[in-house]
Amino acid sequence: MKNYIEKGEFLHTVLEDTVKGGDLVIKEDTIGVAVSDGNGVDLCAVAVEGVFELPKATAVALNQGKKAYFISADKTVTGVASGNTLIGYVWETADATNPVVRVKIG
């Protein structure tokens, strides 16, 4: 195919903020996870497909298959849509005591 560019698993971009590898990144309407640390100046690879373990809101249980939303104020994942950004869905159930949840993005 002459017009094929790449698989599209990673977005290579300059981010507005400094990030650590593994941080959730929202670039315009695209959700991803920083592959490595980014300084807000140089290109950074952001994975836009896959399952990632992300910090979960405290005392919240999330069931497999539920929509996952990002709370920008504390950078955690919740099941509550109101005021939060849809990032994917819960890949594996996480009980209320678990500090992380696995989320499928992309």
Secondary structure as UniProt FT lines:
FT   TURN            2..3
FT   STRAND          10..14
FT   TURN            21..22
FT   STRAND          24..27
FT   TURN            28..29
FT   STRAND          30..34
FT   STRAND          43..47
FT   STRAND          50..56
FT   TURN            58..59
FT   TURN            64..65
FT   STRAND          67..71
FT   TURN            72..75
FT   STRAND          76..78
FT   TURN            82..83
FT   STRAND          85..92
FT   TURN            96..97
FT   STRAND          100..105
//
